[in-house]
Amino acid sequence: MANNTYLPPSYVVPNWLTITAVTRSYPMIVTVAESNLYIAGQSLHFSVPSSYGMTQIDQKTATIMEVVGLNFYMSLDSTGFDSFA
């Protein structure tokens, strides 16, 4: 039997995150404000108002490759994207 990380019954934990920074790189690194229980292998769907810049990630879904503190390393190449405000 594989070792699985327990996640409380919820669609996601928390069900929204405040993004404070996004890099223009591969992998794309997303920094959030809230502590959370997300793990590698889960997917994040981005809903980013145009006033925040980097409109290219709005309505995209990407997989978390690694979590380090409040940083998510995402399976998305954002090297050619606009800056995140």
C-alpha positions, 0 to 999 in steps of 0.5 A, spaced: 500 500 500 502 506 498 503 512 503 498 517 501 497 524 505 491 525 508 487 531 506 480 532 510 474 531 505 473 538 501 474 540 494 481 543 495 484 545 502 483 551 502 478 552 496 482 559 494 489 562 495 491 569 494 497 569 489 502 574 491 507 573 486 508 569 479 515 568 476 516 568 468 520 561 468 519 554 467 517 551 472 512 557 473 513 558 481 507 561 484 507 564 491 501 564 495 499 568 502 496 562 506 498 556 509 495 550 505 495 543 505 496 542 497 501 537 495 505 535 488 500 532 483 494 536 485 492 541 480 490 548 481 486 552 476 487 560 476 482 565 476 486 572 475 483 578 474 486 582 468 488 588 473 493 583 476 497 582 469 499 575 466 493 574 463 495 568 460 494 564 466 487 566 467 482 560 466 488 555 465 489 549 470 496 546 471 499 541 476 503 542 482 510 539 481 513 541 488 511 545 494 516 549 498 513 553 503 508 557 500 511 556 493 508 552 488 512 549 482 507 548 477 507 544 470 507 551 466 512 554 462 510 562 463 517 565 460 513 568 455 508 571 459 506 578 461 509 580 468 504 579 474 503 585 478 
